[in-house]
């Protein structure tokens, strides 16, 4: 499974939302909602939006009318936004009104206008980020470079635009039961996260910390809390995907170590089949306000 495919985004969404429903992330979102409430609505840009999972989480938790611009360079993912958001909205009892390429969602108390924009995130300057009330993204920061993060902070400057990035991998992987090889596998996984994903050598597990420092230098007050996945033995599809991701990453980084890596992978697969495996994956939420 490709880590950027619609299938993977669909699989991870409930785990993302569950992780963000812990007390820490809920508190950050409440703080953000209060800030945006004072502005009487919000213009929001969601960077690397995929099929709109971040909107589906944040939209109901922010008060007032919201204008969302979903930005992604993958036209196939953007093409799935309408269907994914319509299905989600109707399940919540919200009204759905197609409007050309756009979508309007309403629960009676708020109105979300959803616009799609295909754009290469290499060109941050073309997005005029400082014109928005909120710049947000989910599962994005660990994919981008330190240079990109620096450009993001500079683009925001002292605009006062709120910044909220969710689910940035911070490197913590805890398999249960533990194996001696886990530390080696995690180190290789972290190294692989630093590969160039199209936006320069990735900041990887240091991304949230790096952005926090850059925004603080701009005068922002920055808050961070964990939003960890807890993947249970009863969730074999997600566990299997994570075994594959870690194993594939390790093989890319240590191709000559294939035999030892296979032992780890096969052992984890056996535990998965027996319902004896669980995993915690560390993530960070970052909220910055001025």
C-alpha positions in Angstrom: 0.0 0.0 0.0 1.4 3.4 -1.0 1.6 5.9 2.0 0.1 8.6 -0.2 -2.7 6.6 -1.7 -6.4 7.1 -1.1 -6.6 3.6 0.3 -4.0 4.4 3.0 -5.7 7.8 3.8 -9.0 5.9 4.2 -7.4 3.3 6.5 -5.7 5.8 8.7 -8.5 8.4 9.1 -10.3 6.7 12.1 -7.0 6.3 13.9 -6.2 9.9 13.2 -9.5 11.1 14.6 -9.3 8.9 17.6 -5.8 10.1 18.4 -7.0 13.7 18.1 -9.8 13.1 20.5 -7.5 12.7 23.5 -7.7 15.5 26.1 -4.5 17.3 24.9 -5.6 17.7 21.2 -9.2 18.5 22.3 -7.9 21.3 24.4 -5.8 22.8 21.6 -8.8 22.7 19.2 -11.0 24.4 21.9 -8.4 27.1 22.2 -8.3 27.5 18.4 -12.1 27.6 18.2 -12.2 30.4 20.7 -9.7 32.4 18.7 -11.6 32.0 15.5 -15.0 32.6 17.1 -13.8 36.1 18.0 -13.3 36.7 14.3 -16.8 35.8 13.4 -16.0 32.9 11.1 -12.8 31.8 9.4 -11.0 31.5 6.1 -9.0 28.3 6.3 -6.4 26.8 4.1 -5.5 23.1 4.5 -2.1 22.2 3.1 -1.6 18.7 1.7 -5.3 18.0 2.3 -5.6 14.7 0.6 -9.3 13.7 0.6 -10.3 16.2 3.3 -9.8 14.2 6.6 -8.6 17.3 8.4 -11.7 19.2 7.4 -13.9 16.4 8.6 -12.3 16.5 12.0 -11.9 20.2 12.5 -15.0 21.5 10.7 -17.6 20.4 13.3 -15.3 21.5 16.2 -14.9 25.1 15.0 -17.9 27.4 15.4 -19.4 29.7 12.8 -19.2 29.8 9.0 -16.0 28.5 7.5 -14.5 28.9 4.1 -12.1 26.0 3.4 -9.5 25.9 0.6 -8.1 22.3 0.3 -4.7 22.3 -1.4 -3.0 19.2 -2.8 -0.8 18.5 -5.8 -2.5 15.1 -6.3 -5.5 15.6 -8.5 -6.7 12.0 -7.9 -7.0 12.7 -4.1 -8.7 16.0 -4.7 -11.2 14.2 -7.0 -12.2 12.1 -4.0 -13.0 15.0 -1.7 -16.6 15.4 -2.8 -17.6 11.8 -2.3 -15.7 11.5 1.0 -17.1 14.7 2.4 -20.7 14.0 1.2 -20.7 10.5 2.7 -19.4 11.9 6.0 -21.7 14.9 6.1 -24.9 12.8 5.4 -23.8 10.4 8.1 -23.7 13.4 10.5 -27.1 14.6 9.4 -25.6 17.6 7.6 -27.0 19.1 4.4 -24.8 18.8 1.2 -25.0 21.2 -1.7 -22.7 20.7 -4.7 -21.6 24.0 -6.2 -19.6 23.4 -9.3 -16.2 22.1 -8.2 -17.0 23.3 -4.8 -19.1 21.9 -2.0 -21.3 23.5 0.7 -21.9 21.6 3.9 -24.3 22.8 6.6 -25.6 21.5 9.9 -28.0 24.4 10.4 -25.7 26.3 12.7 -22.7 26.7 10.5 -21.9 26.6 6.8 -18.7 25.2 5.4 -17.8 26.2 1.8 -15.2 23.8 0.5 -13.0 24.8 -2.4 -10.4 22.6 -4.1 -7.1 23.9 -5.4 -4.5 21.8 -7.1 -1.1 23.4 -6.3 2.5 22.3 -5.8 3.4 23.0 -2.2 6.9 23.9 -3.4 5.4 27.2 -4.2 4.3 28.5 -0.9 4.4 32.1 -2.1 1.6 31.4 -4.6 -0.8 30.6 -1.7 -0.7 34.0 0.1 -0.9 32.3 3.5 -1.0 35.5 5.5 -4.4 36.3 4.0 -6.1 33.4 5.9 -7.3 33.2 9.4 -6.0 29.6 9.8 -3.2 27.7 8.1 -3.6 24.0 8.9 -2.5 20.5 7.8 -2.5 17.0 8.9 0.3 14.3 8.6 2.3 16.8 6.6 5.2 18.3 8.6 7.3 15.2 8.8 7.3 15.0 5.0 8.7 18.5 4.3 12.2 19.9 4.6 13.7 22.4 7.1 13.9 24.8 4.3 10.2 24.5 3.5 9.4 25.0 7.2 11.5 28.1 7.2 9.7 29.4 4.2 6.3 28.7 5.8 7.3 30.7 9.0 8.6 33.5 6.8 5.4 33.5 4.7 3.3 33.9 7.9 5.6 36.6 9.4 3.7 38.6 11.9 0.4 38.3 10.1 -1.4 36.9 13.2 -2.7 34.0 11.1 -3.3 31.0 13.4 -1.3 27.8 12.7 -2.5 24.3 13.5 -0.7 21.2 12.3 -1.9 17.8 13.4 -0.3 14.3 13.5 3.3 15.0 12.9 5.3 11.8 13.5 7.8 12.3 16.4 9.6 9.0 16.1 8.1 7.0 19.0 7.2 3.4 18.0 6.2 1.0 20.8 5.3 -2.6 19.7 3.7 -4.9 22.2 5.1 -7.4 22.8 8.6 -5.8 22.4 11.5 -7.4 20.6 15.1 -6.7 20.8 15.2 -5.7 17.1 12.6 -3.0 17.6 15.1 -0.3 18.3 17.1 -1.1 15.2 13.9 -1.1 13.1 12.8 2.2 14.5 16.2 3.8 13.8 16.0 2.7 10.2 12.4 3.9 9.9 13.4 7.3 11.2 16.2 7.5 8.8 13.8 6.6 5.9 11.4 9.3 7.0 14.1 11.9 6.3 14.1 10.9 2.5 13.2 13.6 0.1 9.4 13.3 -0.6 9.5 16.1 -3.2 9.9 19.0 -0.9 13.6 18.6 0.0 15.2 16.2 2.5 12.4 15.7 5.0 12.6 17.1 8.5 11.1 13.8 9.7 10.7 13.2 13.4 12.1 16.7 14.2 9.6 18.6 12.1 7.2 19.7 14.8 10.0 20.8 17.0 11.7 22.7 14.2 8.5 24.5 13.2 7.8 25.4 16.8 11.1 27.2 17.1 10.7 29.0 13.8 7.3 30.3 14.7 8.4 31.3 18.2 11.1 33.4 16.5 8.3 35.1 14.6 6.6 36.0 17.8 4.0 33.2 18.0 3.0 31.5 21.2 3.4 27.8 20.4 1.7 24.8 22.1 2.4 21.2 21.5 0.7 18.0 22.8 0.9 14.4 21.8 -1.7 12.7 19.6 -0.6 9.1 19.5 -2.1 6.3 17.6 -2.9 3.2 19.7 -3.5 0.4 17.2 -5.2 -2.6 18.9 -5.0 -6.3 18.2 -8.5 -6.1 16.8 -7.3 -3.7 14.0 -5.2 -6.1 11.8 -5.4 -4.0 8.6 -3.7 -1.0 10.2 -1.2 -3.2 12.1 -0.4 -5.0 8.9 0.1 -1.7 7.0 2.5 -0.5 9.7 4.5 -3.7 9.7 4.9 -3.3 5.9 5.8 0.4 6.2 8.5 -0.2 8.8 9.9 -3.3 7.1 10.0 -1.6 3.7 11.7 1.5 5.1 14.3 -0.6 6.9 15.1 -2.6 3.7 15.6 0.7 1.8 18.0 1.9 4.5 19.8 -1.4 5.1 19.5 -3.6 2.0 22.3 -5.9 3.0 20.6 -6.7 6.3 17.6 -8.4 4.6 17.8 -11.7 6.5 17.6 -10.1 10.0 14.9 -7.7 8.9 12.9 -10.7 7.5 13.0 -12.4 10.9 11.5 -9.3 12.5 8.8 -9.0 9.9 7.8 -12.7 9.9 7.7 -12.7 13.7 5.4 -9.6 13.7 3.2 -11.2 11.1 2.7 -14.3 13.2 1.8 -12.2 16.2 -0.7 -10.3 14.0 -2.4 -13.5 12.8 -2.7 -14.7 16.4 -4.2 -11.4 17.6 -1.2 -10.9 19.9 0.2 -7.6 18.6 -0.5 -3.9 19.3 1.4 -0.7 18.5 1.6 2.9 19.7 2.9 5.5 17.2 3.9 8.9 18.5 2.6 12.1 16.9 2.5 15.7 17.8 -0.2 18.4 17.5 1.1 22.0 17.1 -0.9 25.2 17.6 0.6 28.6 17.2 -1.2 31.9 18.0 -0.1 35.5 17.9 
